[in-house]
């Protein structure tokens, strides 16, 4: 029992070293410095009974918008729940980030160990955990969604490996589909890329199986299709509305001239070495952030390729796995270089990828898994000593990268203030507001009240949450009242229980009031698309439970029959 726990103790210790700065009392700057704000608004929505969470009220300069209708919500569900349970928002955010790191280290160990054994799994874990781009995700970009998505990707591969074993096919589909669901719910772009790739390969294998009469090929194709179908079903509540309702937002601005895909390819020499920095990506080879793979990572990636090629005995399974992992890793290299621009033109919605160097996150998985081959079937004392030497060198060289630019003090109150949420954090991520909404130019112009009075109109707020509002309005005369909120499909408005006549002007709803006292009620409800997505998700989860229960029963009966 203790021997089985040792690898996980090593994983936790080495993961902890990379996130040690999170233990400081303050926080650190990052490109996407909205993490604490998102945890706060997620917690508020959960406390008010919203699930699945779509609409928040404090972001979007106070106009409110359905950020979690479009932006991967999974990490923030974890952070928000921790905040609801009593942790302050900053601590909950740090713990959310740390959990993502640990999940990634454990998942790649499980995947690699299933192929190469415990030592190989631990070596892959070290290379992945201390991959330089992981430090960029953590302490430069603050790319929490990417961090969580890459954390679950090795488990997707683990599930795909299991489906190649006949008696573990159901288990593989379940692990793969649940892990792929986590990828989709963590990062929209990565979810799209990975789901598309798996679906494409699975369909090709299925078609090929009709011409190449191999049962394994057809089984892999069918399993891959089932895996993606289950994952898409589980996450339909998220991706279906995100895809169909994105036209109501200004998300197109994120793929503008500053994020043109062809301006953000990596120059080959940058992969070997590029200066460490806390700036951004720019056209050309002089970027403010580093894209290096790590010299040791590159060397340790080349070594197993030679060992594999020169190996006298090659099992069919390990040979196939190494070919696939190497091919995938080389292809990821290619996709980040300028020579791949012609290929990107044929990828649907490729503009939403924005930065080809995002694939460094995927590349870290491929390189780390290939390196696990160095310790394939090795358990001797000499192998353990070599492992300590190689793994220790990676830790010593790369640990210094896992440090923020600086730490600043920030109290819970400062992160929860209206100015921080509705101005500073909102400026960093306002792409999900309506296209024609006029944005504030100064902090003094942010929204303070969803329904505010003026000369001749007096407002008393009776109840207000992210998705509901009840207001008593006393108007001296009939008036057209502009509501200080962004309009999105799903909002309904009624005055004295009667649906209000609605006009949407520059992204904001206007209602007509009669003179005297009126009761204005607004409510955010699910559109037909959201209801369909919710229904598909519920049915898929129930279906998975049935498959799990029935699958176990079939396996038990099969084993019982064999024993008899």
C-alpha positions in Angstrom: 0.0 0.0 0.0 2.8 2.4 1.0 4.7 1.6 -2.2 1.7 2.5 -4.3 1.4 5.9 -2.5 5.1 6.8 -3.0 4.7 8.0 -6.6 1.8 10.3 -5.6 3.8 11.7 -2.7 6.6 12.5 -5.2 4.0 14.1 -7.5 2.5 16.3 -4.8 5.9 17.4 -3.6 7.3 18.3 -7.0 4.0 20.0 -8.0 4.0 22.0 -4.8 7.4 23.4 -5.6 6.0 25.0 -8.8 3.1 26.6 -7.0 4.9 27.7 -3.9 4.5 31.4 -4.7 0.7 30.9 -4.3 1.3 30.6 -0.6 2.3 34.3 -0.3 -0.2 36.6 1.3 -0.6 38.8 -1.8 -1.1 38.1 -5.5 0.9 38.7 -8.7 0.2 40.4 -12.0 -0.7 38.3 -15.1 -2.0 39.0 -18.6 -5.5 37.7 -17.7 -5.8 39.4 -14.4 -9.5 38.6 -13.9 -9.2 35.3 -12.1 -10.2 36.5 -8.7 -13.1 38.5 -10.2 -14.4 35.5 -12.0 -14.3 33.4 -8.9 -16.2 36.1 -7.0 -19.0 36.5 -9.5 -19.3 32.7 -9.9 -19.7 32.4 -6.1 -22.4 35.1 -6.1 -24.3 33.4 -8.8 -24.1 30.0 -7.1 -25.3 31.5 -3.8 -28.3 32.9 -5.6 -29.2 29.5 -6.9 -28.1 29.8 -10.5 -27.1 26.6 -12.2 -25.7 26.2 -14.7 -24.2 29.6 -14.2 -24.4 31.8 -17.2 -25.2 35.4 -16.2 -23.1 37.6 -13.9 -24.0 41.1 -12.9 -20.8 42.8 -11.7 -18.6 42.3 -14.8 -19.1 44.1 -18.0 -18.8 47.4 -16.3 -21.8 46.6 -14.2 -24.0 46.0 -17.2 -23.8 42.3 -16.6 -23.3 39.6 -19.2 -23.5 35.8 -19.6 -19.7 35.2 -19.5 -20.1 31.6 -18.5 -22.4 31.0 -21.4 -19.3 31.3 -23.6 -16.2 31.1 -21.4 -15.0 27.8 -20.0 -16.6 27.6 -16.5 -15.2 24.5 -14.9 -12.2 26.0 -13.0 -14.4 28.8 -11.8 -17.1 26.3 -10.5 -14.3 24.9 -8.3 -13.1 28.3 -7.3 -16.6 29.6 -6.7 -17.6 26.6 -4.6 -14.5 27.1 -2.5 -15.5 30.7 -2.0 -19.0 29.7 -1.1 -17.7 27.3 1.5 -16.0 30.1 3.3 -12.6 30.7 1.8 -11.8 34.3 0.8 -11.9 34.9 -2.9 -8.1 35.3 -3.2 -7.3 32.0 -1.4 -10.0 30.2 -3.4 -8.5 31.5 -6.6 -5.0 30.3 -5.6 -6.3 26.9 -4.6 -8.2 26.7 -7.9 -4.9 27.3 -9.8 -3.0 24.8 -7.6 -5.7 22.1 -8.1 -5.3 22.5 -11.9 -1.5 22.0 -11.6 -1.8 18.9 -9.4 -4.5 17.3 -11.6 -2.2 17.8 -14.6 0.8 16.1 -12.9 -1.3 13.2 -11.7 -3.1 12.6 -15.0 0.1 12.5 -17.1 1.6 10.1 -14.6 -1.4 7.8 -14.9 -1.2 7.9 -18.7 2.5 7.4 -19.0 2.8 4.8 -16.3 0.1 2.7 -18.1 2.5 2.6 -21.1 6.0 2.7 -19.6 5.7 1.7 -16.0 6.1 3.7 -12.8 9.5 5.2 -13.5 8.5 6.2 -17.0 5.4 7.7 -15.6 7.3 9.7 -13.0 9.8 10.9 -15.6 7.0 12.1 -17.9 5.4 13.8 -15.0 8.6 15.7 -14.1 9.1 16.9 -17.7 5.5 18.0 -18.0 5.3 19.7 -14.6 8.5 21.6 -15.2 7.9 22.4 -18.9 8.8 26.1 -19.3 5.4 27.0 -21.0 3.7 25.7 -17.8 5.4 28.5 -16.0 4.2 30.9 -18.7 0.6 29.7 -18.2 0.9 30.1 -14.4 2.9 33.3 -13.8 2.9 35.2 -17.1 -0.3 34.7 -18.9 -2.5 33.6 -16.0 -4.2 31.2 -18.5 -6.2 29.2 -16.0 -8.5 27.7 -18.6 -5.6 26.4 -20.7 -3.9 25.1 -17.5 -7.0 23.1 -16.6 -7.5 21.9 -20.2 -4.0 20.6 -20.5 -4.4 19.0 -17.1 -7.2 16.7 -18.3 -5.8 16.0 -21.8 -3.5 13.1 -20.6 -6.6 11.4 -19.2 -8.2 11.7 -22.6 -5.2 9.9 -24.0 -5.4 7.4 -21.1 -9.0 6.6 -22.0 -8.1 6.1 -25.7 -5.3 3.7 -24.7 -7.8 1.7 -22.6 -10.2 1.3 -25.5 -7.4 -0.6 -27.3 -7.8 -3.4 -24.7 -11.0 -5.4 -25.3 -11.8 -6.0 -21.6 -11.3 -2.3 -20.7 -13.1 -0.7 -23.6 -16.1 0.5 -21.6 -13.8 1.9 -18.9 -11.8 3.7 -21.6 -14.8 5.3 -23.2 -16.1 6.5 -19.7 -12.7 7.9 -18.6 -12.0 9.5 -22.1 -15.5 11.1 -22.4 -15.5 12.5 -18.9 -12.0 13.9 -19.3 -12.8 15.3 -22.7 -15.8 16.9 -21.2 -13.5 18.6 -18.6 -11.3 19.9 -21.4 -14.3 21.4 -23.3 -15.6 23.0 -20.1 -12.2 24.4 -19.2 -11.1 26.0 -22.5 -13.4 26.4 -25.5 -10.6 26.5 -28.1 -8.8 23.5 -26.8 -12.1 21.6 -26.5 -12.9 22.4 -30.1 -9.4 21.3 -31.3 -9.2 18.1 -29.4 -12.8 17.0 -30.0 -12.4 17.8 -33.7 -9.1 15.8 -33.9 -10.5 12.8 -32.1 -13.7 12.8 -34.2 -11.7 13.1 -37.5 -9.4 10.2 -36.6 -12.2 8.0 -35.3 -14.3 8.5 -38.4 -11.3 7.8 -40.7 -10.6 4.5 -38.7 -14.2 3.5 -39.0 -14.3 4.1 -42.8 -10.9 2.3 -43.3 -12.2 -0.7 -41.3 -14.6 -1.5 -44.2 -11.7 -1.9 -46.6 -9.1 -3.2 -44.1 -10.9 -6.0 -42.4 -9.5 -5.5 -38.9 -11.8 -5.8 -35.9 -9.5 -3.6 -33.7 -9.6 -0.8 -36.3 -13.4 -0.8 -36.4 -13.6 -1.1 -32.6 -11.2 1.9 -32.1 -13.3 3.9 -34.6 -16.6 3.1 -32.9 -15.1 3.7 -29.4 -13.6 7.1 -30.5 -17.0 8.2 -32.0 -18.8 7.1 -28.8 -16.3 8.9 -26.6 -16.7 12.2 -28.4 -20.5 11.8 -28.6 -20.7 11.3 -24.8 -18.4 14.2 -24.2 -20.4 16.5 -26.5 -23.6 15.3 -24.9 -22.4 15.9 -21.3 -21.3 19.5 -22.3 -24.2 20.4 -24.6 -25.5 22.8 -21.9 -22.4 24.8 -22.5 -21.2 24.5 -26.1 -24.6 24.5 -27.8 -25.6 28.0 -26.5 -22.0 29.2 -26.8 -21.9 28.3 -30.5 -25.4 29.5 -31.5 -25.6 32.7 -29.4 -22.1 34.1 -29.9 -23.4 36.4 -32.6 -25.0 38.5 -29.9 -21.6 39.4 -28.4 -18.6 41.4 -29.5 -16.4 38.3 -29.3 -15.2 39.0 -32.8 -12.9 41.7 -31.4 -10.6 39.0 -29.8 -9.7 37.9 -33.3 -8.9 41.3 -34.6 -5.7 42.6 -35.9 -3.8 42.2 -32.6 -4.6 38.5 -32.6 -4.1 37.7 -36.2 -3.0 34.0 -36.3 -0.3 34.5 -38.9 1.4 37.2 -36.7 1.9 34.8 -33.9 3.8 31.8 -35.3 7.0 30.8 -33.4 10.4 31.3 -35.0 12.2 27.9 -34.9 15.1 29.3 -32.8 12.7 30.4 -30.1 11.9 26.8 -29.4 15.5 26.2 -28.4 15.9 29.3 -26.4 14.2 32.7 -26.1 14.5 35.3 -23.4 12.2 35.0 -20.3 9.8 37.9 -20.0 6.4 39.0 -18.7 5.3 40.8 -21.8 3.1 39.7 -24.7 3.3 38.1 -28.1 4.2 40.2 -31.1 4.7 39.7 -34.8 8.1 38.5 -35.7 10.7 36.8 -33.5 11.0 39.4 -30.7 8.3 38.6 -28.2 7.9 39.8 -24.7 7.4 36.2 -23.4 9.3 33.0 -23.9 8.4 30.1 -26.1 11.3 27.9 -25.3 10.8 24.2 -24.8 13.7 23.8 -22.5 17.1 22.5 -23.6 16.9 19.5 -21.4 13.4 18.7 -22.5 14.6 18.7 -26.2 17.6 16.5 -25.4 15.6 14.1 -23.4 13.0 14.0 -26.2 15.6 13.0 -28.7 17.2 10.2 -26.5 14.2 7.9 -26.4 13.7 8.2 -30.1 17.2 6.7 -30.6 16.6 4.1 -28.0 13.3 3.1 -29.6 14.8 2.9 -33.1 17.8 0.9 -31.9 15.7 -1.4 -29.7 16.1 -5.1 -30.7 12.8 -6.2 -29.3 9.8 -4.1 -30.1 6.3 -5.2 -28.9 3.6 -4.4 -31.4 1.7 -2.3 -28.9 4.6 -0.1 -27.7 5.8 0.3 -31.3 2.4 1.6 -32.4 2.1 3.9 -29.3 5.6 5.4 -29.9 4.9 6.0 -33.6 1.6 7.8 -32.8 3.1 9.9 -29.9 6.1 10.9 -32.0 4.0 11.7 -35.0 1.6 13.7 -33.0 4.4 15.7 -31.3 6.1 16.4 -34.6 2.8 17.6 -36.1 2.3 19.9 -33.1 5.8 21.3 -33.7 4.8 22.0 -37.3 1.5 23.7 -36.5 3.3 26.4 -34.5 5.8 27.3 -37.3 5.2 29.8 -40.1 5.4 27.0 -42.7 2.1 25.6 -41.5 0.1 28.8 -42.5 -1.2 27.1 -45.6 -2.6 24.2 -43.5 -4.4 26.6 -41.1 -6.4 28.0 -44.0 -8.2 24.7 -44.2 -9.0 24.4 -40.5 -12.6 25.6 -39.8 -12.8 28.6 -37.3 -9.0 28.6 -37.1 -9.1 32.4 -36.5 -10.5 31.6 -33.0 -7.3 29.8 -32.1 -5.6 33.3 -32.3 -2.1 32.1 -31.2 -0.5 29.0 -32.7 1.9 29.0 -29.8 -1.0 27.8 -27.7 0.0 24.4 -28.9 2.9 24.5 -26.6 0.5 23.2 -24.0 -0.3 20.2 -26.1 3.3 19.8 -27.1 4.4 19.5 -23.5 2.2 16.4 -23.1 3.5 14.8 -26.3 7.2 15.4 -25.5 6.8 14.3 -21.9 5.0 11.0 -22.8 7.7 10.2 -25.4 10.4 10.7 -22.8 8.8 8.1 -20.6 10.2 5.5 -23.0 13.7 6.0 -21.5 12.5 4.0 -18.5 10.4 1.5 -20.3 10.4 -1.8 -18.3 13.2 -0.6 -16.1 13.0 -1.2 -12.3 16.6 -1.7 -11.3 18.5 0.4 -8.7 20.7 1.7 -11.5 17.5 2.9 -13.4 16.3 4.6 -10.2 19.6 6.4 -9.9 19.5 7.5 -13.5 16.0 8.7 -13.0 17.0 10.8 -10.0 19.9 12.3 -12.0 17.8 13.1 -15.1 14.6 14.3 -13.2 16.7 16.3 -10.8 18.5 18.1 -13.6 15.1 19.2 -15.0 13.9 20.4 -11.7 17.1 22.3 -10.9 17.2 24.0 -14.3 13.5 25.0 -14.6 12.3 25.6 -11.1 13.5 29.2 -11.2 11.0 29.9 -14.0 8.1 29.2 -11.7 8.0 32.6 -10.1 5.9 35.7 -10.7 7.3 39.0 -11.8 6.5 40.4 -8.3 4.0 40.0 -5.5 1.6 42.8 -4.5 -0.6 43.0 -1.4 -4.3 42.8 -2.0 -7.1 42.5 0.5 -10.3 40.6 0.1 -12.2 43.9 0.1 -10.1 45.4 -2.7 -10.9 42.5 -5.0 -14.6 42.6 -4.1 -15.0 46.4 -4.6 -17.3 47.6 -7.3 -14.5 49.6 -8.9 -12.2 46.5 -9.2 -15.0 44.3 -10.6 -16.8 46.8 -12.7 -13.8 48.8 -14.0 -10.4 47.2 -13.7 -11.4 43.5 -14.3 -14.2 44.5 -16.8 -11.7 46.3 -19.0 -9.6 43.1 -19.4 -12.5 41.0 -20.6 -15.5 42.8 -22.2 -15.8 40.9 -25.4 -19.0 39.2 -24.4 -21.0 42.5 -24.2 -23.3 43.4 -27.1 -21.5 44.8 -30.2 -23.2 48.2 -30.2 -23.1 48.9 -26.4 -21.3 52.1 -25.6 -18.5 51.3 -23.2 -17.4 53.5 -20.3 -14.3 55.5 -20.8 -13.6 56.3 -17.2 -14.3 54.6 -13.9 -16.8 57.2 -13.0 -19.1 56.0 -15.9 -19.5 52.4 -14.6 -23.0 51.2 -13.8 -24.0 51.4 -10.1 -27.7 50.7 -10.3 -29.4 48.4 -12.8 -32.6 50.5 -12.7 -32.0 54.1 -11.7 -34.3 57.1 -11.3 -33.9 60.6 -12.6 -35.9 63.8 -12.6 -39.6 62.7 -12.4 -38.8 59.0 -11.8 -38.2 57.4 -8.4 -37.0 53.8 -8.0 -37.1 51.4 -5.1 -35.3 48.1 -5.5 -37.3 45.3 -3.9 -35.2 42.4 -5.0 -32.2 41.9 -7.2 -29.9 39.1 -8.3 -27.9 38.2 -11.4 -30.9 36.8 -13.1 -33.8 38.6 -11.4 -35.0 42.1 -10.5 -38.1 43.5 -8.9 -38.4 47.3 -8.8 -41.1 49.8 -7.6 -41.1 52.8 -9.9 -43.0 56.0 -9.4 -43.1 58.1 -12.5 -44.6 61.6 -12.8 -45.6 61.0 -16.4 -45.4 58.3 -19.1 -41.7 57.7 -19.8 -39.3 55.7 -21.8 -37.0 54.2 -19.2 -33.5 53.0 -20.2 -32.3 50.1 -18.1 -28.6 50.0 -17.1 -28.0 46.5 -18.3 -26.9 44.7 -21.4 -29.6 43.0 -23.4 -29.2 39.3 -24.3 -31.8 36.7 -25.4 -33.5 35.2 -22.4 -34.2 38.4 -20.5 -38.0 39.0 -20.0 -39.6 42.2 -18.8 -43.0 42.8 -17.3 -44.8 45.8 -15.8 -47.5 45.1 -13.3 -47.5 41.5 -14.4 -48.0 42.3 -18.1 -45.2 41.8 -20.7 -43.6 45.1 -21.3 -43.1 46.7 -24.7 -39.4 46.5 -25.3 -37.0 48.5 -27.4 -33.3 47.6 -27.6 -31.2 50.7 -28.3 -27.4 50.4 -28.5 -27.4 47.1 -26.7 -29.6 48.3 -23.8 -33.3 47.5 -23.2 -35.8 50.4 -22.9 -39.3 49.9 -21.4 -42.3 52.3 -21.5 -43.7 53.3 -18.1 -47.1 54.8 -17.4 -47.5 57.6 -15.0 -47.9 56.6 -11.3 -46.5 53.6 -9.5 -45.5 50.6 -11.5 -43.9 47.3 -10.6 -41.1 46.3 -13.0 -40.0 42.7 -13.0 -37.1 41.4 -15.0 -36.0 37.8 -15.3 -33.2 35.9 -17.1 -34.5 32.6 -18.4 -33.2 29.9 -20.7 -33.7 30.2 -24.4 -34.9 27.2 -26.4 -31.3 26.4 -27.3 -30.2 26.5 -23.7 -33.1 24.3 -22.7 -32.2 21.8 -25.4 -28.6 21.8 -24.4 -29.5 21.3 -20.7 -31.8 18.4 -21.7 -29.2 16.7 -23.8 -26.6 17.0 -20.9 -29.0 15.4 -18.4 -30.0 12.6 -20.7 -26.3 11.9 -21.6 -25.3 11.7 -17.9 -28.2 9.3 -17.2 -27.1 7.3 -20.3 -23.5 7.1 -19.0 -24.7 5.9 -15.6 -26.7 3.1 -17.4 -23.7 2.2 -19.5 -21.5 2.0 -16.4 -24.0 -0.1 -14.5 -24.9 -2.4 -17.4 -21.3 -2.6 -18.6 -20.1 -3.8 -15.2 -22.9 -6.4 -15.2 -21.9 -7.7 -18.6 -18.3 -7.9 -17.6 -19.2 -9.8 -14.4 -21.5 -12.3 -16.3 -18.7 -12.7 -18.9 -16.1 -13.6 -16.2 -18.6 -15.9 -14.5 -19.3 -17.7 -17.7 -15.5 -18.2 -18.4 -14.9 -19.6 -14.9 -17.7 -22.1 -15.4 
